[in-house]
Amino acid sequence: MLIEWLRKLSNFLARQPGLPILIAIGFILLNFMAQLLPDWPMIEWLVSTYLLLHLGLVLGFLGILFGDVL
């Protein structure tokens, strides 16, 4: 089951290699926009942990690595 899922994922990313990088840029921009929102509890937690920024950076680096391999 896991092998089949990885095969489908790799085939999809082989056809669209820049997609993870574009999603990563979207996460980084969302992190910037979240800092401009009011101090609601969930938004304050996202801003203080920089969760979207870190997810965007990790996804961007993985997208670059997978883009070269595939």
C-alpha positions as CSV (number, residue, x, y, z in Angstrom):
1,M,0.0,0.0,0.0
2,L,2.8,2.4,0.9
3,I,4.8,1.4,-2.1
4,E,1.9,2.0,-4.4
5,W,1.3,5.5,-2.9
6,L,4.9,6.4,-3.3
7,R,4.9,5.3,-6.9
8,K,1.8,7.4,-7.6
9,L,3.4,10.4,-5.8
10,S,6.6,10.1,-7.7
11,N,4.8,9.8,-11.1
12,F,2.8,12.9,-10.2
13,L,5.9,14.9,-9.2
14,A,7.7,13.7,-12.3
15,R,5.0,15.4,-14.4
16,Q,4.9,18.6,-12.3
17,P,8.4,19.0,-10.7
18,G,7.9,22.7,-9.7
19,L,4.7,22.2,-7.7
20,P,6.3,21.6,-4.3
21,I,8.3,24.7,-4.7
22,L,5.2,26.8,-5.6
23,I,3.3,25.4,-2.6
24,A,6.3,26.2,-0.4
25,I,6.3,29.8,-1.6
26,G,2.6,29.9,-0.8
27,F,3.2,28.7,2.8
28,I,5.9,31.4,3.2
29,L,3.6,34.1,1.9
30,L,0.8,32.8,4.2
31,N,3.2,33.1,7.1
32,F,3.9,36.7,6.2
33,M,0.2,37.5,5.9
34,A,-0.7,35.8,9.2
35,Q,1.6,38.3,11.0
36,L,-0.6,41.1,9.7
37,L,-3.8,39.5,11.1
38,P,-5.3,40.4,14.6
39,D,-4.1,38.5,17.7
40,W,-6.6,35.6,17.7
41,P,-5.4,32.6,19.7
42,M,-4.8,30.3,16.7
43,I,-3.2,33.0,14.5
44,E,-1.0,34.1,17.5
45,W,0.2,30.5,17.9
46,L,1.0,30.2,14.1
47,V,2.9,33.5,14.2
48,S,4.8,32.8,17.4
49,T,5.9,29.3,16.2
50,Y,6.6,30.3,12.6
51,L,4.9,27.0,11.6
52,L,4.0,28.0,8.0
53,L,7.5,29.4,7.4
54,H,9.2,26.2,8.6
55,L,6.8,24.0,6.6
56,G,7.4,26.2,3.5
57,L,11.2,26.0,3.9
58,V,11.2,22.2,4.4
59,L,8.8,21.6,1.5
60,G,10.9,23.9,-0.7
61,F,14.1,22.1,0.0
62,L,12.5,18.7,-0.5
63,G,11.0,20.0,-3.7
64,I,14.4,21.0,-5.0
65,L,15.9,17.7,-4.1
66,F,13.0,15.6,-5.6
67,G,13.0,17.8,-8.7
68,D,16.6,16.9,-9.4
69,V,16.1,13.2,-8.7
70,L,12.9,12.8,-10.8
